[in-house]
Amino acid sequence: MRTLEWPPAAILIGERGRQSMMHRKKRLPVITALIFSLGILQACSGSSADNGESFQPSSLTVNPMARPEGGPDEASILRFRVTLTEPQPRAVTVRYATSAITAIPGEDYLDTSGELIIPPGALDGSIEVELIGDTEEEPNESFLLSFETSKNATPTAESARATIGNDDSRCDAAFDKLPNPWLVNGGDPLNFAHRGGVTDFPENTLYAYTEAALAGADVLEMDVFQTSDNHLVVLHDAAGVGRTTNGDGAIVDMTLAEVQALDAAYWFIPGEGTRRDRDPDDYIFRGIATGEKAPPPGYSATDFRIPTLPEALSRFADHRINVELKQDDGEGAYEQQMADLLLSFGRRTDLIVATFDDEVSAKFKAVAPCIYTSLPLGVGLDIFAVFLGTGVLPEVPQHIAAQIPPDANQIGDEIPGDDSLPIVTPELVAAAHAVNMPVQVWTINACEDMLWLIELGVDGIMTDRPLLLESLLQQPPGERRCEQAAT
């Protein structure tokens, strides 16, 4: 990558990076300039030796970003967050420019270029691009932000993609399942990173979802609760934040500020998940969220806290997402808020909304019939009972997929009788495919079970170990072996 000379020839400040100030260089006679330069070098060398200080370039990251386009008279600013892993003693310069992918400059966004200056000691900044809203129903559109940096920062990528969410589409009609984009049609199953990969990464963090996506996971699975001040946040446990963080209490009783002050990687052990029986030094991600420890290259402290759903949608616009709705407390218009948010980002068919709760599912379908949903528990049990009696599954046009466990053991008392009653069988998979229904199985963590489901032809496997599943899927079909898989 080409880097900038230091100091930069120009410093551009102000909204959308318009040039407002030029750094003027004075020309010195050649001999005087050489003497001056040598003196500076000697002074710097002596200072470094005396102080014993050596500053390494920081990692610099600009994350992909998405934002709803807004209306024609509404100012909508898409902000790329620029993050350093460690502060620098000198200012860091980021020179940037936008370029079109599918979005049209001047119609969908304002073409932008300039320089961002991150001051000495600071860790982040932002680059703003103005979006141009309209009222047309159209697909999501995208553009690229390319950038280069001064020598005291090392970018983790050369560009970042921006997605403009189409927030104008109507959602008053049910979706069409033909064709069904979640059927793999004889191919490999989709790799669902359950909570981002509970065993592999600190669950339900932006760090986990990013790492899972980079490793090859096809779908990022996340659970969503509503805080006491009506913000949607990504967390699994209804009982509270205590299992995974350094705090305590239920999400519904906490404000967003209280939730995001917590360390979501506090109890995580790589390869094992959440554990409480280890030495403090074994918790290698502990303290990153609170600023006590530097993050890994490419990440910031915020990637290790509990994220909001808008933050996740903004970061992973080009990745499939599976969102699980939790039980509505009846006070915050939960289902409507969820629907409005997903629609504002243009997320309808590259996303599945799941829930065990039939009432929550019905409420969501009532306000967003165009968004893909999976079978809630009650509907699933009803059609499974029909299958047990007839060998045939009835069509369920209002839902896009069946997300089910391999046997009745994982749904407890919901199916009376033997908990070991198998649910996922070759007959059920064939019957589901016959009515255009993908079969996505949860939660599978043993390698042998993954191999069995791959051979069975299921359409998706949800796992706490997306790295293991991906290592299996990377092996040639017919030659897949657990002995050769990453464990």
N, C-alpha and C positions, 0 to 999 in steps of 0.2 A: 504494500500500500504506500502511496506517496504521502509524505507528511509535510506539514507546514514549517516554514522557517520561523525561527523565533528571534526577535519579536515580530509579530505579524505586521504586514504593511498597512493594514487598515483594521480598525475596530468598528464594527457595525452594531448599533444598539437601537432599541425601540421596537414597536410591534411589527411583526412579519419581517424583521431583520433589515429594515431600510437603513441605508448608510446615512449616518448623521455626523461622523467625526472621522477625520483622516489623521493618521500618525505620520507626521512629516519627518523625514530623515535629512540631516544636514550632511553635506558632502565635505569630507576632510581631505587635505592633501594626503597622498599615498603614504609617505614616510610617517607623518603624524598619526595616521590611522593605524599603521602597523605597530608603532610604539605604544599607542593607546591600547590596542588589542592585547599585546604581550603583557602589558601591565595588569590588565583585567584578569588575564589567565593566571598570572602569578599570584595575584591577590586571592582569586577564587581557590587556587590550589592550596595556598597557605591556610586560608580559612577552613577548608575542608579537612586538612590534615590536623589543624589545631583542635577543631571541634569534634573530629571523629565521626562526622555526620555524612551519610550517603543516602540520597533519595532516589528510589526506583520509580520509574514511570508507573502511574496507576492504570488499572484496567478501566476502560470507559465503555458504557453500554447505553444504547438507545433502543428501547423496546418497541416492538410493533404496537400499533395503536388503532383503535376504532372509536368512532363517535357517530351518533345520529346526526343527520344532515341539518335538521331544523327546517323551519318554514322560510318562505321567500323574504319576509321582513324581520327575520330573527338572526341576530349575530351568533354564530356558532363557531367556536374556536377549538380546533383539535390540537392538543398539546402533547408533544413527544417529551417524555421525561428523560433527561440525560443524567447518568449516574456514574460517579467515580467510586471505586472500591475503597480508596484511601485518599485523604486530602493531600494536596501538593503545596510546597512552599512558594511556588510561582503560579500565576494564573494559567488556566488551561483554556486554549482556544479551540473551538469546534467550528469549522467552516462547512456550510451545508447548502443544499439546493434540492428542490423538488423536481420530479419528472413524472409524466403520465404513465399509467398502466391501462386501466379502463376508464378512469375518471378523466374528464376533459378540463384542462386549465381554462379559467375564465367563465366556465359554465357550472362546474361542480366544486371548484376550489380556486383560490388565488395562488398562482405560481409564486414561489417564495425562495429567496436565497439570502445568505448573510453569514454573520459570525456570532456565535454565542461565547461569551467570556465567563468562565467559572472562576470566581476570585480565589486567591490563596486561602487555604484552610477550609474552603467550602467543599461539599460533597455532591451537589447536584445543581441542575438548572433546567430550563425547559425551552423548547423551540415551538413556536406557535404558527399554525397555518389556518387561515380563515376559510371556512366552508361556505358554499353558496347553496342555500336551501331552495326547494321548490315544492310543488304539490303533485308531482307526477309519480305514478306507480312504476317502479323500475327495479332492476336488481341492485344489490350492493355494488359499489364501485370502489376502485382503489388507485392509489398513486404511491410513489416511492420517494423516500427521503434519503439522499446520499450524503455522506459526510467524511471529512478527514480531520485530523487533530494536530495540535502542536506536539513536539517531541516528548513532552512529559506526561503523555497519556497514550495508552495502547487500546485502540477500539477492538471490541470483540466481534464486530462485523463491519462491513463497509456501507450498509444501508439498512433501513427499516421500512416495513410496509405499513401504509395507512389504509384503513377501510372506512368508507363513508356509508353508514347504515341508512337504508331506505326506510324512513319512518312514515311513509304515506300510504302503504298498502292497506286495503280493507281486509277485515278479518271477521266477516259476518257469515261466511259459508264454510262448511266442512272441507277438509283437504281431500284430495284424490289420491288413492293408494296405488294407482296404476300409472307408471311402474313404481314399485316400492324401492327407494334408494338404499334401504337398510338390509335388503336381501343380498347375500354374497353370491348366490347362484352357483354353488359348487366350489367357490374359491375358499381361501382361508378365512377364518372368523376374524371379526374386528377385535382388536385388543383394547378393552375398556380399562383404563387406569382408575381403579376404585379409590376414590378420595385422593387421586393423584399417585397412588401406590403406597399403601399404608406401611408395608414392610421396607420398601426401597427408599422412601423419602418422607420427610415430615408432613404428615397428611394434611390435606386441605389448605396448603400454602401455595402461593404463586411460584415459589421455588420448586415444589413438588410437581406441579402441573407443567412447568417449563421443562424440567428434566425428563419427565415422562414423555412429553411430546418430542423432545430431541432424540430420545431413545427409540422412538418409533411407535408409541401408543397411538391408536387411531381415534379413540374417544376419551375425553376427560370427564370423569364422573364426579359430581359434587352435590352436596346436600345444602339446602338453603333455609335459614331461620330468619325471623324478623326481630330486630332489637326493640327495646322499649320505646325508642324514638323513631321507630318505623323505617329502619334501614335494613336492607337485605344483605346478610352476611353468609359466608361459606363455612359451615361447621357441621359435624355429623351428630354430636351427642345432644339429645334432648335434655339429659340430666344436667348438663352444664359444661363449663370450660375446663374443669379441674383435671380431667384425664390427660389432656395433651399440653396444657399451658401452665404457667406459674401463677394462675389465678384460681378463683372459685366463683360459683354462681351460675344461674341459668341465663342463657342469652336473652330470653324474653324479659328479664328483669334488669338488663344492663343497657347502657347507652352505647352508641357506636364508639365514642371516645374511650369509654372504659374497655370495650372489647379490643380495640386496636392498640391499646397500651400494653397488651399481653404478649408474651413470647410463645408463639405457637409451635416452636421446635424444642421446647424446654425439656421434654422427657423422651426425646427420640434417640434411638440407637440404630445406626445404619445396619440394614440387613435383618433387623429384629422388630422394628416398630417401637411402640411406646412401652418403656420399661421403667420401673422405679427402684430396681435393686442393683444399680451400678454405681461405680465411683464417679464423682462429679466430672473428672477429666474425660470420661467416656462419652459425655454428652457434647459432641463436637460442634453442634450448631447452637448450643445454649449461649444466650447473650448477644447473638447477632441482631435480633429484633429490637433489643433495647440499647444498642450502640456500644455495648461493652466489648465486642469482638468484631473484627473486620469481616465482611461477607466474602464468599468465594468470588473469583473474577466473574464479571458479568451480572452480578446481583447487588441488591441493596438491602438495607435493614427491613424495608417494608415488605420484601418478598418472604419474610419469615414470621409475619404476623398473620392474624385472621383477616382475610381479604373480604371486601364487599363483592357482591355479584356484579355490579357495574365494572369494577376493576378487572374481574376475570373475563367478562365479555369484551372489554377493551383490549385486553392482552391477547386473547385467543380467537380473534375474528375468523381466522382461516382454519380452525380446528373444530371437529365435531365435538359437541358437548352433550352430556346427559345430566339433566338437573332433576334432583329429587325434591319434591315438595314435602314439607312437614305438616303436621296437623295445625290447622288454623285456630288461633286463640279467639277469633271472632271480633277483635278490636281494631285491627289495622288494615282491613281490605286487602289481605295477603294475596289472594289469587288475582285480583284486579291489578295490584301493583306488579306482580310477577309478569302478567300478560303485557301490561303497558311497557315494561322495561324490555322484554324480549322483542316485542314488535318494533320498538324504537331503534333497536340494533339490526333490524331486518332478519332476525333469527326465527325461522319457522320450520324449515325442512332439513336443515343440517344440525338439528338439535332435537332431542327427545325430552319431554317433561314426564317424569315418572312419579308415582306415589303409591303407597300401600293403601291409603285411605280413600275409599270410594266417594265419600262426601266431598273431600278436597278435589278429587278428580272431576266430579260433576260440576263443582263451582268453577273450576278452571276452564272446562270445556264450554261452559255457558258464556264466558267472557272472551274466550279465544279458541273458537272451533277450528281455526285454520292452522294451529300449531300442533305438530306431531306429539302424540302422547302414547304411553304404553299402557297395557292392561293394569288397572288397579286390582287389589287382592280379591275383592268379592267377585268381580266380573271374571277374573281368572279362574277362581274356584268353580264358578258355575259352568264355564265351558269345559273345564277339566272333567267335571262330573259327567257331562254329556259324552265326552271322549271315552271315559271308562265304560260307559254303557253301550256305546254304539261303534267306537273305533273311528269316529269322525268328529272333527272340530267344526262348530258352527262359525260362519263368517262374523267378524266383528269390525265393521267398516269404520267405526269412530276411533279406533286405535291402530297405531302403526306397527307395534311390535309386542311380543310376549317376553317379559323379563321374569325368569323363573329360576328357582333353585333346582339342583339335580334330584332331590328327593324331599319328602315331607318333613324330614328332620329339621329343616331350617325355617319352617313356618309353624312349628309347635303345635298348639291345640286347634289350629284352623282346620286341619283335616283330621277327623276322628279316626282312631284306630292305630295301626302300626306306623310309627314315625319313619320307618325305613322304606315306606312305600315309594317306589321310584316314580319320578315325574318325567324326567328327560329320558326318553327311550327312542330307539330308531323309528318306532311306529308313530310316536307323538311328533317327532321332527318332520316326518313325511306328511302327516296330517296337517300340520301348521303350514308347511310350504304349499300344500294343495289349495289353501285358502289365502295365499299371498301374505302369510304372517311370519316374519323373522323370529327365530328363537335365540334369545340372548340369556346366557346362564350366569348366575351369581352364586356365591363368591368362591372362585376356584383358585386354590393356592398350591395344590400338589401337582407336580409335573406329570405323573401318570394320569391324573384326571384331565389335565389339559390335553394330553395326547389322545385320550379316549374321545373327548368332545370334538377335537379337530377331525378325527376319523369319522365321527358320527355326522358331521356336516352342519353343526350349529352355525349361527350367523354372528354370534358375538360371545366373548368370554370376559366376564368382569373378574378382575383379580387384584389382590393387594401386591402382587409381584409382577408388574408389567415387564420388568427386565427379563425375568425367566420366560414368560410367555413369548416375548419378542425373540429371544434367543432360539426358541423352538421353531417359531415361524420363519426364521431366517435359514433354517436347515432345509434342504431339498425335500419336497413331498415324497413320501415313501421311504425316506432315509432318516426320519426324525427319531432321535434317541435322547432320553433324559441324561444319559452319561455324557453326552456332548453339549448339553445345555449349561448356561451359566446358572449357578446356584447361589 
